[in-house]
Amino acid sequence: AGSDSYYLTTQDVKTDSGGRPHVMAPFMQCLSDDFPIRPKLTGNLIPQNINVWMGLSRDGSSSGLHHDYHDNMYAIIVGRKRFDLYAPSDAVNVYTRGQLKRIHKNGRINYVGEETNADGSHAQAEKALDASICQERAVEELEEAEAALERGDDGAKERLEKAEKALDEAMEAVMDAEEGDDADVGGDDSDGNDDDACIDDEEDFWQAAEKRKMELIEKGDDASPNLNPTKGLSHSTQVTPRDGDYRYDEGHDEDDFAFEGEGRSVDKTVKDPLNFSLVDTALDAAALEENFPRYSEARKATVDIASGDMLYLPASWFHEVTSYGSSKDEKGSGGGHHMAFNYWFHPPDGESFEQPYASSFWPKDWALRKF
């Protein structure tokens, strides 16, 4: 018979030996022969995560109003879904849980305490990745130089001395990158590095990001009287609004953040993620006006998609998804099931389809993955 109390949303993923989150959960990896990891339709976009969504709902179940941190290509397999959509420019009008910091030119939203580049990477990320690559190459060269010395190859001693020096420099670059984590997101430090520039060990980089995230979680609501500082990155989950007064905090002013002309970490479900709206859209008009007066200024578009349809939703577009199950079969049994499949892509901030990213960080990171 099934129960509408359960809904399969984004799945936990493991990390690889370098600390990078896998693109898929283990059970999705078992199905990976049935779909392309990088669809031709999406060109050179880099996947961040691939999921399947599944539930049972005969009368319609809501995801709650929220936005994702990545571009979302969403395909319906069974059932149908209604998307109520709002542009990132309506962020103030939909009363996000997090305190808005900036909206990048490509729409990517940042909250106070979790600023990123427009493509979702952190300021020192490319520098750290280059340092990791440089260090790995230096280690490989040192091992080859030691083997050459054991064989008695000509010039092996000089080669070993050079390799040891290169490794020392690479390790120093890794340390420099770790110390530079607090640099301005809007800076140009991460642009224009070639493959031989040196920076952070990948395992240390991702582990440090997870450590910072957990520190924020441990602080809880005590860190701010109005905001939960938890990093609710990337994944949306079904959230039931808390009981109580949702009146908008007057201290959270639209002038406190800016629309920018210029411009991870296994994602985990957290309580009250920042990318969710406080608005309960099921309230009547009078209650909405009393508690969320700016919500009436938000411009909504509604899209219905059914089995065989696909919707491409750019990063940070707010959406409330209502899922409806399939009809009963010819024997009058079953029905109510819905299933969808989606890709999340790192949000593009480049100038062309061929080169969707201004930085080379995500392409480099993808090249290091094993499939």
C-alpha positions as CSV (number, residue, x, y, z in Angstrom):
1,A,0.0,0.0,0.0
2,G,2.8,2.4,0.9
3,S,2.9,5.5,3.1
4,D,3.0,9.2,2.2
5,S,5.0,9.8,5.4
6,Y,8.2,8.8,3.6
7,Y,10.0,10.7,0.8
8,L,13.4,9.8,-0.7
9,T,15.2,13.1,-1.2
10,T,18.9,13.8,-1.7
11,Q,21.1,11.0,-0.7
12,D,24.2,11.0,1.5
13,V,27.4,10.5,-0.5
14,K,30.9,9.3,0.5
15,T,34.2,11.1,-0.2
16,D,37.1,9.8,-2.4
17,S,40.7,9.4,-1.2
18,G,41.3,13.1,-1.8
19,G,38.3,14.2,0.4
20,R,36.1,15.2,-2.6
21,P,32.4,14.2,-2.3
22,H,31.3,11.6,-4.8
23,V,28.8,12.8,-7.3
24,M,26.4,9.9,-6.5
25,A,25.3,7.9,-3.5
26,P,26.4,4.2,-3.6
27,F,23.0,2.9,-4.9
28,M,23.0,5.5,-7.6
29,Q,26.4,4.4,-8.7
30,C,24.9,0.9,-9.2
31,L,22.5,2.5,-11.7
32,S,25.0,4.7,-13.5
33,D,25.1,2.6,-16.6
34,D,21.5,3.7,-17.2
35,F,22.2,7.4,-17.6
36,P,25.0,9.6,-18.8
37,I,27.2,11.2,-16.1
38,R,27.6,14.3,-18.2
39,P,24.7,14.7,-20.7
40,K,25.6,16.1,-24.1
41,L,22.8,18.5,-23.7
42,T,24.6,20.3,-20.9
43,G,27.9,20.8,-22.7
44,N,30.8,21.5,-20.4
45,L,28.8,22.0,-17.2
46,I,30.3,20.1,-14.3
47,P,27.9,17.8,-12.3
48,Q,27.8,18.4,-8.5
49,N,25.4,15.7,-7.6
50,I,23.0,13.2,-9.2
51,N,19.9,12.1,-7.3
52,V,16.6,10.2,-7.6
53,W,13.5,11.4,-5.8
54,M,10.6,9.1,-4.9
55,G,7.5,9.3,-2.7
56,L,3.8,8.5,-2.4
57,S,1.2,11.3,-2.5
58,R,-2.3,11.1,-3.8
59,D,-3.3,14.6,-2.8
60,G,0.0,16.5,-3.4
61,S,2.9,17.0,-1.0
62,S,5.0,20.2,-0.8
63,S,8.7,20.6,-0.6
64,G,8.4,24.0,1.0
65,L,9.6,27.2,-0.6
66,H,13.4,27.2,-1.1
67,H,16.2,27.6,-3.5
68,D,19.1,25.3,-4.5
69,Y,22.8,26.3,-4.7
70,H,23.3,24.7,-8.1
71,D,21.7,24.6,-11.5
72,N,19.1,21.8,-11.5
73,M,18.0,19.7,-14.4
74,Y,14.9,17.8,-13.2
75,A,13.2,15.0,-15.1
76,I,9.9,13.4,-14.1
77,I,9.8,9.6,-14.4
78,V,6.4,8.8,-12.7
79,G,3.7,11.2,-11.6
80,R,3.6,14.9,-12.0
81,K,4.9,18.0,-10.2
82,R,4.0,21.7,-10.0
83,F,6.8,24.2,-9.6
84,D,6.0,27.7,-8.2
85,L,9.0,29.8,-9.2
86,Y,10.5,33.0,-8.0
87,A,13.6,34.7,-9.4
88,P,16.7,35.3,-7.1
89,S,15.9,39.0,-7.3
90,D,12.8,38.2,-5.1
91,A,15.0,36.9,-2.3
92,V,14.1,39.8,0.0
93,N,10.4,39.3,-0.7
94,V,10.3,35.6,0.2
95,Y,11.9,36.0,3.6
96,T,14.9,33.6,3.6
97,R,16.0,32.0,6.9
98,G,19.5,33.2,6.2
99,Q,20.7,36.8,6.2
100,L,21.3,37.8,2.6
101,K,24.8,38.9,1.8
102,R,24.9,39.2,-2.0
103,I,23.4,37.9,-5.2
104,H,26.0,37.3,-7.9
105,K,25.4,38.2,-11.5
106,N,24.5,34.6,-12.4
107,G,21.9,34.6,-9.6
108,R,23.9,32.6,-7.1
109,I,22.8,33.7,-3.6
110,N,25.3,34.1,-0.7
111,Y,24.3,34.4,3.0
112,V,26.3,36.0,5.7
113,G,29.0,33.6,6.9
114,E,29.0,31.5,3.7
115,E,30.2,33.7,0.9
116,T,31.4,32.0,-2.3
117,N,32.5,32.9,-5.8
118,A,29.7,33.0,-8.4
119,D,30.4,29.4,-9.4
120,G,30.0,28.3,-5.8
121,S,33.7,27.7,-5.2
122,H,35.5,29.5,-2.4
123,A,38.0,32.3,-2.8
124,Q,41.1,30.1,-2.3
125,A,39.7,26.9,-3.8
126,E,41.6,27.0,-7.1
127,K,44.8,28.1,-5.5
128,A,44.4,25.2,-3.0
129,L,43.7,22.7,-5.8
130,D,46.7,23.8,-7.8
131,A,48.9,23.4,-4.7
132,S,47.5,19.9,-4.2
133,I,48.3,19.0,-7.8
134,C,51.8,20.5,-7.5
135,Q,52.4,18.5,-4.3
136,E,51.3,15.3,-5.9
137,R,53.6,15.8,-8.8
138,A,56.5,16.6,-6.5
139,V,56.0,13.4,-4.5
140,E,55.9,11.4,-7.8
141,E,59.1,13.0,-9.0
142,L,60.8,12.4,-5.7
143,E,59.9,8.7,-5.8
144,E,61.2,8.5,-9.4
145,A,64.4,10.3,-8.4
146,E,65.0,7.9,-5.5
147,A,64.5,5.0,-7.9
148,A,67.0,6.5,-10.4
149,L,69.6,6.9,-7.6
150,E,69.2,3.2,-6.6
151,R,69.7,2.2,-10.2
152,G,72.8,4.4,-10.4
153,D,71.5,6.5,-13.3
154,D,73.7,9.4,-14.4
155,G,72.7,12.7,-12.8
156,A,70.4,10.9,-10.3
157,K,71.9,12.7,-7.2
158,E,71.2,16.1,-8.7
159,R,67.8,15.0,-9.8
160,L,67.0,13.9,-6.2
161,E,68.2,17.2,-4.7
162,K,66.0,19.1,-7.1
163,A,63.0,16.9,-6.4
164,E,63.5,17.3,-2.6
165,K,63.6,21.1,-3.1
166,A,60.5,21.0,-5.3
167,L,58.6,19.0,-2.7
168,D,59.6,21.5,0.1
169,E,58.3,24.4,-2.0
170,A,55.1,22.5,-2.8
171,M,54.4,21.7,0.9
172,E,55.1,25.4,1.8
173,A,52.6,26.5,-0.9
174,V,50.0,24.1,0.6
175,M,50.5,25.7,4.0
176,D,50.2,29.2,2.5
177,A,46.9,28.3,0.8
178,E,45.5,27.0,4.1
179,E,46.4,30.2,5.8
180,G,44.8,32.2,3.0
181,D,41.3,30.7,3.5
182,D,40.0,34.0,4.8
183,A,40.7,36.0,1.7
184,D,38.0,38.1,0.0
185,V,35.7,36.0,-2.2
186,G,35.5,38.8,-4.7
187,G,39.3,38.9,-5.1
188,D,41.2,37.9,-8.2
189,D,43.6,35.6,-6.4
190,S,42.0,32.5,-7.7
191,D,42.1,33.6,-11.4
192,G,44.7,32.9,-13.9
193,N,46.8,30.3,-12.1
194,D,48.5,27.8,-14.3
195,D,48.8,24.1,-13.6
196,D,52.2,24.4,-12.0
197,A,51.1,27.0,-9.3
198,C,51.1,25.5,-5.9
199,I,48.4,25.5,-3.1
200,D,46.2,23.4,-0.6
201,D,46.2,19.6,-0.2
202,E,42.7,18.5,-1.4
203,E,42.0,16.3,1.6
204,D,42.9,19.1,4.0
205,F,40.8,21.6,2.0
206,W,37.6,19.6,2.1
207,Q,38.1,18.4,5.7
208,A,38.7,22.0,6.8
209,A,35.4,23.1,5.1
210,E,33.5,20.3,6.8
211,K,35.1,21.3,10.2
212,R,34.0,24.9,9.8
213,K,30.5,23.7,8.9
214,M,30.3,21.5,12.0
215,E,31.5,24.4,14.2
216,L,28.6,26.5,12.9
217,I,26.2,23.7,13.5
218,E,27.4,23.3,17.1
219,K,26.8,27.0,17.8
220,G,23.1,26.6,16.9
221,D,20.6,29.5,17.3
222,D,22.7,31.0,20.1
223,A,25.0,32.5,17.5
224,S,22.3,35.0,16.5
225,P,18.9,35.9,17.9
226,N,17.3,35.8,14.5
227,L,19.2,33.3,12.4
228,N,20.4,29.8,12.5
229,P,24.0,30.0,11.2
230,T,24.0,26.4,10.0
231,K,25.4,25.9,6.5
232,G,22.5,24.3,4.7
233,L,24.4,23.9,1.4
234,S,23.2,22.5,-1.8
235,H,20.5,20.1,-1.0
236,S,16.8,20.8,-0.4
237,T,14.8,18.7,2.0
238,Q,11.1,18.6,2.9
239,V,10.8,20.9,5.9
240,T,7.8,21.6,8.1
241,P,7.8,25.3,9.3
242,R,8.2,25.7,13.0
243,D,5.3,26.7,15.1
244,G,5.2,30.3,16.2
245,D,5.3,33.8,14.9
246,Y,6.9,34.3,11.5
247,R,6.7,38.0,11.5
248,Y,9.6,39.4,9.5
249,D,12.5,40.7,11.6
250,E,12.8,44.4,10.9
251,G,16.6,44.3,11.5
252,H,17.0,42.1,8.4
253,D,16.9,45.0,5.9
254,E,17.1,44.7,2.1
255,D,19.9,47.3,2.2
256,D,22.1,44.9,4.2
257,F,23.1,43.0,1.0
258,A,23.9,43.8,-2.5
259,F,23.2,42.6,-6.0
260,E,26.6,42.0,-7.5
261,G,27.4,43.2,-11.0
262,E,30.6,41.2,-10.8
263,G,30.7,38.8,-9.6
264,R,31.1,20.4,-1.1
265,S,31.9,18.5,2.0
266,V,29.3,16.0,1.8
267,D,26.1,17.9,1.9
268,K,24.1,17.0,4.9
269,T,20.5,17.7,5.9
270,V,20.4,20.3,8.6
271,K,17.7,21.9,10.7
272,D,16.3,25.1,9.3
273,P,18.6,25.5,6.3
274,L,19.3,29.1,5.3
275,N,18.1,28.6,1.7
276,F,14.5,28.0,2.8
277,S,11.8,30.6,3.0
278,L,10.0,31.4,6.2
279,V,6.8,31.9,4.3
280,D,4.1,29.3,4.7
281,T,2.4,29.7,1.3
282,A,-0.7,27.8,2.6
283,L,-1.7,30.7,4.8
284,D,-4.6,32.8,3.7
285,A,-4.0,36.2,2.1
286,A,-4.7,38.2,5.4
287,A,-2.2,36.1,7.3
288,L,0.4,36.4,4.6
289,E,0.0,40.2,4.5
290,E,0.2,40.4,8.3
291,N,3.3,38.2,8.7
292,F,5.1,38.6,5.4
293,P,4.0,42.0,3.9
294,R,6.7,41.9,1.2
295,Y,5.6,38.5,-0.1
296,S,2.8,40.2,-2.1
297,E,5.5,41.9,-4.2
298,A,7.1,38.6,-5.2
299,R,6.4,37.6,-8.8
300,K,5.5,34.0,-9.2
301,A,5.5,31.7,-12.3
302,T,4.0,28.3,-12.2
303,V,5.1,25.3,-14.3
304,D,3.5,21.9,-14.5
305,I,5.6,18.9,-15.6
306,A,4.6,15.3,-16.0
307,S,6.2,11.9,-16.8
308,G,8.7,12.4,-19.7
309,D,9.0,16.2,-19.1
310,M,12.2,18.0,-17.9
311,L,12.7,21.4,-16.3
312,Y,16.0,23.3,-16.1
313,L,16.2,25.5,-13.1
314,P,19.2,27.9,-12.7
315,A,20.9,28.2,-9.3
316,S,19.1,30.1,-6.6
317,W,15.7,30.3,-8.3
318,F,13.2,29.8,-5.5
319,H,10.7,27.0,-6.0
320,E,8.0,25.2,-4.1
321,V,7.4,21.8,-5.6
322,T,4.1,20.0,-5.1
323,S,4.4,16.3,-6.0
324,Y,1.4,14.3,-7.2
325,G,1.4,10.6,-7.6
326,S,0.4,8.5,-10.6
327,S,-3.2,7.4,-11.3
328,K,-4.4,3.9,-10.3
329,D,-3.7,1.1,-12.7
330,E,-6.4,-0.6,-14.8
331,K,-7.3,-3.0,-11.9
332,G,-7.9,0.0,-9.6
333,S,-5.0,-0.7,-7.4
334,G,-1.8,1.2,-6.7
335,G,-1.4,4.8,-7.7
336,G,0.0,7.8,-5.8
337,H,3.6,7.1,-6.6
338,H,5.9,9.8,-8.0
339,M,9.6,9.6,-9.0
340,A,12.0,12.0,-10.5
341,F,15.7,12.2,-11.4
342,N,17.9,15.2,-11.3
343,Y,21.4,16.5,-12.0
344,W,22.8,19.4,-10.0
345,F,25.6,21.4,-11.8
346,H,28.0,23.9,-10.4
347,P,26.4,27.2,-11.5
348,P,28.1,28.7,-14.6
349,D,29.5,32.2,-14.5
350,G,31.4,32.2,-17.8
351,E,30.7,33.9,-21.1
352,S,30.0,31.0,-23.5
353,F,28.4,27.5,-23.7
354,E,31.9,26.1,-24.5
355,Q,33.5,27.7,-21.5
356,P,30.8,28.0,-18.8
357,Y,33.1,28.9,-16.0
358,A,35.2,32.0,-15.5
359,S,37.6,30.0,-13.4
360,S,39.3,26.6,-14.2
361,F,38.7,25.3,-10.7
362,W,35.7,23.0,-11.4
363,P,37.1,21.5,-14.7
364,K,40.4,20.8,-12.9
365,D,38.5,19.3,-9.9
366,W,36.5,17.1,-12.3
367,A,39.6,15.9,-14.1
368,L,41.0,14.5,-10.8
369,R,37.9,12.3,-10.2
370,K,37.9,8.6,-11.1
371,F,34.9,7.1,-13.0
